[in-house]
Amino acid sequence: MAKPPDRKVPLRTARALIPPINVSDLKTYPLKKRHSKVRVSDFAEPWRRGGSFARFYRSLPDILGAKTLRAVAASIAAAHRKRRPVIVGIGAHVVKVGLTPIFVDLMNRGIVSAIAMNGAGIIHDFELALMGHTSEEVDAEIDQGRFGMAEETGRMINDAIIRGANEERGLGEAVGRYINDSPGLFRNHRTSILAAGVRLGIPVTVHVAIGTDIIHMHPSADGAAIGATSLFDFRRLTAVVSRMEGGVYLNMGSAVVLPEVFLKTVSLARNLGHPLTQITTVNMDFLSHYRPLTNVVRRPTQKGGRGYALIGHHEIMVPLLAAAIYEELG
């Protein structure tokens, strides 16, 4: 049987093509009637060699981060004028990038009312006061089992905590007193936040998670003493937060522990009758993290107040903020 010839099947369009929309009837309005978020009057000014910080501060654009920086500095200045608390929560990184003199100066001027630290923060503050150096090379020490095994750090800080528990003190006060009691040994005590807190009568509280700090590996560690002194500090911090109406809380460089602690102090204070309806909260870090944005910036201020976030390296942003505060205070 002969094979039938091939037939070419015509191509068929599944559906008709949609023509482009006719825009001839588009409605417009004058540009001058539109709200705009950016104006020439908000622009930066070029720097002139030999200028002052005041001029530099005024020259920043009034846009985004620079606008937030001004708002935070103004909020802190306003709280200080009204004698409302300005509380700073700092992670250990903030200490070991050389910023303790900035915080001690803010404490000396009466601008910072309280400081909250995590457990690692006291280790760096202590070692700097004792030896003038801190921050070991973890990668180089971990393989040999030497990481965290500095004898003086483990023995002396644990001794200070046990003394503090016996005297019914907070952890921060206990270590601060230990430093101040031996100024000849702690030659850099003037740059210690812990020592300054005791000297000035400013609460410096420490909030510990057991097992996170190198001193917990040492045989001198006393879990009961660590727990008792840290719980004391949690309640002391809550006492400061309870009076924070019109005040400011700043979280700097703590991604988990201190945001969680602050949220609980707010809840406890409100439960005990302190409404905290007009507070300012700020998160400052070089990365954006979930807990600080949620537990510091958003949740505590959803009842009232303002929350801000500033992203940047601490060693640049903290001195810049401190200088901005001084300019706002005149």
JOZI-V668602 format. One record per backbone hydrogen bond with DSSP energy under -0.5 kcal/mol. CO is the residue of the C=O (numbers start at 1). NH is the residue of the N-H. Records with the same first field share a line. If there is no record, write none. Layout:
# JOZI-V668602
CO: NH  NH
This chain:
# JOZI-V668602
7: 9
8: 10
17: 19
21: 23
23: 26
30: 33
31: 34
39: 42
40: 43
42: 62
48: 51
52: 56
53: 57
54: 58
55: 59
56: 60
57: 60
59: 45
61: 63
63: 66  67
64: 68
65: 69
66: 70
67: 71
68: 72
69: 73
70: 74
71: 75
72: 76
73: 77
74: 78
75: 79
76: 80
77: 81
78: 82
79: 84
80: 83
85: 248
86: 113  114
87: 250
88: 90  116
89: 252
90: 118
91: 94  95
92: 95  96
93: 97
94: 99
95: 98  100
99: 102  103
100: 104
101: 105
102: 106
103: 107
104: 108
105: 109
106: 111  112
107: 110
111: 113
113: 203
114: 88
115: 205
116: 90
117: 207
118: 121  122
119: 123
120: 124
121: 125
122: 126
123: 127
124: 128
125: 129
126: 130
127: 131  132  133
128: 132
129: 188
136: 138
137: 141
138: 141  142
139: 143
141: 144  146  147
142: 145
146: 149
150: 154
151: 155
152: 156  157
153: 157
154: 158
155: 159
156: 160
157: 161
158: 162
159: 163
160: 164
161: 165
162: 166
163: 167
164: 169
165: 168
170: 174
171: 175
172: 176
173: 177
174: 178
175: 179
176: 180
177: 181
179: 182
180: 183
182: 185  186
185: 187
186: 189
188: 191
189: 192
192: 196
193: 197
194: 198
195: 199
196: 200
197: 201  202
203: 115
205: 117
206: 208
207: 119
208: 210
209: 212
213: 216
214: 217
215: 218
218: 221
221: 223
222: 226
223: 227
224: 228
225: 229
226: 230
227: 231
228: 232
229: 171  233
230: 234
231: 235
232: 236
233: 237
234: 238
235: 239
236: 240
237: 241
238: 242
240: 243
241: 244
243: 85
244: 247
247: 280
248: 87
249: 282
250: 89  252
251: 253  284
252: 91
253: 255
256: 260
257: 261
258: 262
259: 263
260: 264
261: 265
262: 266
263: 267
264: 268
265: 269
266: 270
267: 271
268: 272
269: 274
270: 273
273: 275
278: 246
279: 306
280: 249
281: 308
282: 251
283: 310
284: 253
285: 312
287: 289
289: 293
290: 294
291: 295  296
292: 296  297
293: 298
294: 299
298: 301  302
299: 302
301: 304
304: 279
306: 281
308: 283
310: 285
313: 316  317
314: 318  319
316: 320
317: 321
318: 322
319: 323
320: 324
321: 325
322: 326
323: 327
324: 328
325: 329
326: 330
327: 330
